[in-house]
Amino acid sequence: MPQGREWYAYRIRLMTTMNRTPEEVHQLGLAEVARIRAEMDAVVKRSGFAGDRAAYVEHLRTDPKYYPKTAEELMAVASVLAKRIDGEMPKLFGRLPRTPYTVREVPAAIAPGTTTAYYNSGSYKGGQPGIYYVNTSKLDQRPLFEMPALTVHEAVPGHHQQLSIQDELEGLPEFRKYAVNFTAFTEGWGLYSERLGIDMGLYDTPEKDFGRLSYEMWRACRLVVDTGLHAKGWTKDQAIQFMLDNTALSRGNIEAEVNRYMVDTAQALAYKHGELKLRELRAKAEKALGPKFDLRAFHDVALENGEVPLDVLDAHVTAWIETQK
């Protein structure tokens, strides 16, 4: 397109809320893919599986024991898991939302063409719960070992925690609660929350830990593929092959993902940038405060302004660290 390179560079700044070039994003993606691949290899070795990472992925994709037999089984796993996570929340947050959430099946009419799960916001004043929707169609594509990472992202401590706290903040203008959309913050928080499953002890088998890493790898590949398509002249087939080589996603899911990156330019870059910024700030606070570091207080500070650009989040958390000193 005319001025396509300039437009894409603008889209990166808009979606990530950071001033990075396409090449910087591409190289960050390659580095993250390499790091996560090494962690995956370590999980495979720890599992005792007699084969490499590719063979392990194929095993997870094809062994029926990892997949629910009925919709009721999948919903039971999601519901029990959600309740277990609820019990861990006071260890991670000083402030919990007053708005509850529930777990429901994705409506059958839209399930076949809908993502694995999603979240709909509730309203404390309106008397509406948040809803964690689980897709019970195509059960042979809904591995149970992915459920911990999926649930912490979509429900708590992910989207329900962050968006409900934002909804309940006093003194915040209405447009800041409902009209502003900083994807890097909201989806970055969701991806960061997947890692909080480690703090909660949710990834207690190699399969579940690999499921977490598979989700993280998926988001890391986006940095490589999106910039490859829009800044480095990659073909669609190149993008598909890169994701086939590096993720555990099915070919059908990968083709749908690549179509999304081609159309919704740079949006998929936001997740990883937000997650890495939150991890960076947590490490900065842990190092600066040492034994005075309070994880619950850190999380409360990160969420107390609603969703904001990442540079604003950085400045806010940095100022908090100084007050704690």
Steps between C-alpha positions, in 0.01 A plus 500: 500500500616861452690605814441148633830488691425828676147387579626174646759676716219723632280196570779344707529815712123516537442137601806449721498857645878479459740666257649194331586441135377195306853359498534537877169318548607224259828442685323502838266233367785280380671529839180409686435203270852369569461544877161329515618217273782428747250494789279262301794267440569499875137405573515213250821373661352529849188310392701188416349487150712296259521749215569863408278805526331440162415142595367616835275756328366229272438278805304777672301571183397140441471312832127481588570501875574873485161591353150517654245241386197723562411866537401427860848370577665810355268734694561305821876538461468873425264560795706313759817666375341847520392436860845374593658816357254715695650357818849611396405860422545651851865392484554711187278808552410730784198626307251255352199607288153500655358378168491119478538298182343181371598230250275427200513315171544702182154502334471208259395724210836681494732242660640336180641829373603644836828494691577246776372730774429866567388738774207742518520779755249530781372811677493549877249786485294320236487176696659294221773239557804461281471193277780260409375325186647157414462356150367142519490436124775305320605320819793336322658848484448593869789337690448490876867581568443849354214577737710649786668757273171573323307551823749731672509714183126533439364495858721568803756633552470606136222689327235476772733630771637787290177615334286465812744704709493762224119499499491554877761779523364815661575839344608362163321664203251273325692510172810372684298203624312401186615685186880489523659187355872450557536144375864485612387547859187282504634208299847545648343457844318188379823347372689603816224327699576172325841515665336563838375143471857405597463691829171315558644154426256436214751349257557187705562262208738527202198511268349803676835680509548429130149633439598827669817525293306416183271797564799727565673375185188578299516865612876520440461369145261785431787748533695316231213422265318836511818695431607240245181549301480880519864614514720223362313377195399157630239301313198351674652153457820612674301630795298179526812284486675698774206445733473132407869459586481677835152456655270212590203661325315306230546607136140624486550721804829631361345592164223690682761676714709606200189634326433704813854647502468593132177693561522636857848642456729504809218427748649162584830665600341657806473187719870422530605862545260545791599172666873573469455850644315360804766236553772765463334725759448213744869402471598865546290527816627169640862608447451852639296402806649163588326357810264800505348398166128417534354317199143581604580872519679491164197349329264749663717791385514365144118494479402805704479743202313274262656429160771748401781523243808300601719808553240636744496164680881505516507850650229415753663179623844665510361779718341239729832321536659825616229555763552143627870565542 
